[in-house]
Amino acid sequence: MMEKMIDVFAMGYGTVPRMVMTDRELTVEAKAIYGYFAACIGAGDTHFPTVEDICKDLNMGMERFQKHKKLLLAKGYLTIQKDPAANGRFGRNIYVVQQMDLLQYK
């Protein structure tokens, strides 16, 4: 009997730097969040899903997401910019996964 093969790359994929995965100050949740954002970028997305959808996809609550997202912000792996299209109104955040110059960390 032949097993059904699935194309796990069908929705796109991203690259997660080893530096992130080996950073022992990051929690597994922070690494999962970083990986999620990297996968969105790798798929060519310019806007991420809502935080609510991200939490559902990662199977974590909003408070847990925010706690571990703060680690990524504090370490500089992630930054947040305001959507310039909002023109001062309440708008979406734009999450930027930092592409650090890994050569400086040898």
N, C-alpha and C positions, 0 to 999 in steps of 0.2 A: 504494500500500500504506500503510495507516494504522499508525503506531507505537503500541505499547501504552503507555498512560499509567499511571503509578503514583502513588498518593497518598502523598507523602513525609510528610504531616502525620498519617497514620493512627494512629501510635503516640504522638502528642502532640509538642509542641515547646516550646522555651524561648526566652528572650530573653537575648542576651549584650550587655552594655553596651559601647559603643565604647571606653570608658576601658580595659577589659581588653584589647581587641584592639589598641589603640594603645600599650599599655604596652611600651616597648622593652626593659624589664628582664625581661620574661617570655619564655620560650622558646615555640616553636610547640607543643611538647608540653604545656606548662602551659596554654596557651590552649585546646588540645583537651580537656584534662581539665576545665577550667572549663566549656567548652561542653557537655560530656557531663553534668556535674552540673546545669547550667541546663536542659538538655533534660529531664532526669528530673523536676525540680521543675515545669517547664511542663506536663508530662504528668499532674501531680497526684500523683506518687509521694511518699510520705512516707518510704519506706525505699529506699535505693539498692541496686543489685545488689552482689554481693560484689566485693571488689577483684579477685579472680581473673577474674570475668566482665567487669569493666570493662577489665582488661588485655587480655582476648581481643577485646572489642569494639573497642578502640583499637589493637589489634595492637602492643602493647608489653609488654615484660617487667616483672616486679614491681619490680626494682631501678630501672629507668628511670621507672616510674610514681611510685615513692616519691621519687625525686630531684626530679622536676618538681612533684609535689604540695607538697613542702617550700617551693618558690618561692611558690606560692599562699598557703600558710600564713604565710610570712614577710612577704608584702606585705599581708596582711589580707583577701584576697579570699575566703578559705576558712577556716573554723574547724571544729574537731572537738569534739563533745560525746559523752560516754558515754551509752549507752542506759539511761535510768533504770529500765527494766523488768528490767535484769540483776540488780538488788539486790546489787551488790558482786561478783557472779560475773563470769567472763569474758563479755563481751557485745559486741554490735556497736557500732561507732562510728557516730555520726550526723554526717554532713557538712552543714555549714551554709554555703550560698553567701551571702556578705554582700551586702546591698542598701545600698550606700553612698549617702549623700546627694550626688548628682552635682552639685548646684548649688554646693556649696562648692569644687568643683574647676574653676570657670570660669577 
